[in-house]
Every structure is written in C-alpha cells, then in structure tokens.
Amino acid sequence: MAADDERIAKELDLLRMRFPDLEYRSDGRWVLLPAYQVPGSLWDQAVVATAFQIPQGYPGQKPYGFYVRPRVNLRTGEQINNYTDSAEPPFSGEWRKFSWDVPEWSATNDLRTGSNLLNYVLTFTERFKEGA
C-alpha cells in the first residue's frame, strides 16, 4: 500500500467516527456521506447526501468543492452563488456542486493536528451558513 493510500485509509477511519455510514470508492477516490445535517433554517432541506473527491497529490493538494443531493434551495428563493448541476459523482441521483475552497489548509504528517478530511467536511457547514 502506498503512503498516500495509508494516509487516506486513516483519514477515512477518522471520518467514520463522525459519519459511520460513509461510502468510499477507491476508483476515483470519491467519498459519499449519505446524511449531512444542513444548519439553520436557510435551506429547504434539513439533511442531504454530500460527496467529494480526494485529489491526486493529497494531502499536499487540498480538496475542492462538494456535491449535494437532492437539490437544495434557499427558503427565500434567492439564487445560490457558485452552485451548479454536476454529473461528476459516481453515486446515483442528480447532484449539484458547490464550488468551495476550504479557508485554511495546513496538512501535517500527524493527521490529527494538521488539516484532514474531517476538518474539510466540517467546513461544509460554513458554506451552508453563508446562504446565497
């Protein structure tokens, strides 16, 4: 097993502590979280499936963007910025992509002290709190 595969396996274990129903597809390095809580009352959904791809070169290369299913809308009817249809995730259903760049990324050899996939996933809440 390559070093980056070992790192990803450890990070998936860390993610499963918070999201035990996580699915992982090594072909393409896709992660599916079937039940992600959407914060607040801004959105028309309380729980969505989210997916993201672990990029080549990870952890030096940080992940970018995340996908949601079903389509979410703001309760106000405002148009959502940086949110588009996408056929990228290899999981069933219709997906929409949020362009999202994690604010800070500083991966270290010790995944519990530096940036990791769990930290990344938890930033999705920040995006949802932004609304439009």
C-alpha positions as CSV (number, residue, x, y, z in Angstrom):
1,M,0.0,0.0,0.0
2,A,1.4,3.4,-1.0
3,A,1.9,6.0,1.7
4,D,-0.9,8.2,0.4
5,D,-3.2,5.2,0.4
6,E,-2.3,4.5,4.1
7,R,-3.0,8.2,4.9
8,I,-6.4,8.1,3.2
9,A,-7.3,4.9,5.0
10,K,-6.5,6.5,8.3
11,E,-8.5,9.6,7.4
12,L,-11.5,7.6,6.3
13,D,-11.4,5.9,9.7
14,L,-11.4,9.3,11.3
15,L,-14.3,10.4,9.2
16,R,-16.3,7.3,10.0
17,M,-16.1,8.2,13.7
18,R,-18.4,11.1,12.9
19,F,-20.1,9.7,9.7
20,P,-20.4,5.9,10.3
21,D,-22.4,5.4,7.1
22,L,-19.7,6.8,4.8
23,E,-19.1,5.1,1.5
24,Y,-15.7,5.2,-0.3
25,R,-14.9,4.4,-3.9
26,S,-11.2,3.9,-4.4
27,D,-11.7,4.2,-8.2
28,G,-11.6,8.0,-8.5
29,R,-11.2,8.4,-4.7
30,W,-14.8,9.5,-4.1
31,V,-16.4,9.8,-0.6
32,L,-20.2,9.8,0.0
33,L,-21.8,11.0,3.2
34,P,-25.4,9.9,2.9
35,A,-26.7,12.1,5.7
36,Y,-25.2,15.5,6.3
37,Q,-27.1,17.9,8.5
38,V,-27.7,21.3,6.9
39,P,-27.6,24.0,9.5
40,G,-30.2,26.6,10.3
41,S,-33.5,27.5,8.7
42,L,-32.0,29.0,5.5
43,W,-32.4,25.9,3.3
44,D,-35.4,23.8,2.2
45,Q,-33.7,20.6,3.3
46,A,-32.5,19.6,6.7
47,V,-30.4,16.6,5.6
48,V,-28.6,16.0,2.3
49,A,-26.2,13.5,0.9
50,T,-22.8,15.1,0.2
51,A,-19.9,13.8,-1.9
52,F,-16.4,15.0,-2.6
53,Q,-13.3,13.7,-4.4
54,I,-9.9,13.3,-2.8
55,P,-7.5,14.9,-5.3
56,Q,-4.3,13.3,-6.6
57,G,-1.4,14.7,-4.6
58,Y,-3.4,14.7,-1.3
59,P,-2.7,15.8,1.4
60,G,-0.4,18.4,-0.3
61,Q,-3.2,19.1,-2.7
62,K,-6.3,20.1,-0.8
63,P,-9.8,19.0,-1.8
64,Y,-12.0,21.5,-3.6
65,G,-15.8,21.7,-3.9
66,F,-18.5,19.4,-2.7
67,Y,-21.7,17.9,-4.1
68,V,-25.2,17.6,-2.7
69,R,-28.2,15.5,-3.4
70,P,-31.1,16.3,-3.5
71,R,-31.1,19.8,-5.0
72,V,-31.2,22.4,-2.2
73,N,-32.8,25.8,-2.4
74,L,-32.9,28.8,-0.1
75,R,-36.2,29.3,1.6
76,T,-36.1,33.0,0.5
77,G,-36.0,31.9,-3.2
78,E,-32.7,33.7,-3.8
79,Q,-30.3,32.3,-6.4
80,I,-27.4,30.4,-4.9
81,N,-23.9,31.5,-5.9
82,N,-21.3,29.1,-7.1
83,Y,-23.8,26.2,-7.2
84,T,-24.3,24.2,-10.5
85,D,-25.6,21.0,-11.9
86,S,-23.0,18.2,-12.0
87,A,-22.7,14.6,-13.2
88,E,-19.3,14.1,-11.6
89,P,-20.0,11.9,-8.5
90,P,-20.3,8.2,-9.3
91,F,-23.2,7.8,-6.9
92,S,-26.8,7.5,-8.0
93,G,-29.1,10.5,-8.3
94,E,-28.9,14.1,-9.5
95,W,-26.1,16.1,-8.0
96,R,-25.3,19.8,-7.6
97,K,-21.9,21.2,-6.9
98,F,-20.9,23.9,-4.5
99,S,-17.6,25.5,-5.5
100,W,-16.0,25.6,-2.1
101,D,-12.4,26.3,-1.2
102,V,-11.5,25.4,2.4
103,P,-10.4,28.6,4.1
104,E,-7.1,27.3,5.5
105,W,-5.2,24.1,4.7
106,S,-2.1,23.0,6.5
107,A,-1.7,19.3,6.3
108,T,1.0,17.7,8.5
109,N,2.3,14.2,9.0
110,D,0.1,13.9,12.1
111,L,-3.4,14.0,10.6
112,R,-4.9,14.8,14.0
113,T,-3.0,18.0,14.4
114,G,-3.0,19.3,10.8
115,S,-5.7,19.7,8.2
116,N,-7.5,16.5,7.3
117,L,-10.7,15.3,5.5
118,L,-12.8,15.5,8.7
119,N,-11.8,19.2,9.1
120,Y,-12.6,19.7,5.4
121,V,-16.1,18.1,5.6
122,L,-17.0,20.1,8.7
123,T,-16.3,23.3,6.7
124,F,-19.3,22.4,4.5
125,T,-21.4,23.8,7.4
126,E,-19.7,27.2,7.0
127,R,-20.8,27.2,3.3
128,F,-24.3,26.4,4.2
129,K,-24.4,29.2,6.8
130,E,-23.4,31.7,4.1
131,G,-26.7,31.2,2.3
132,A,-26.7,32.7,-1.2
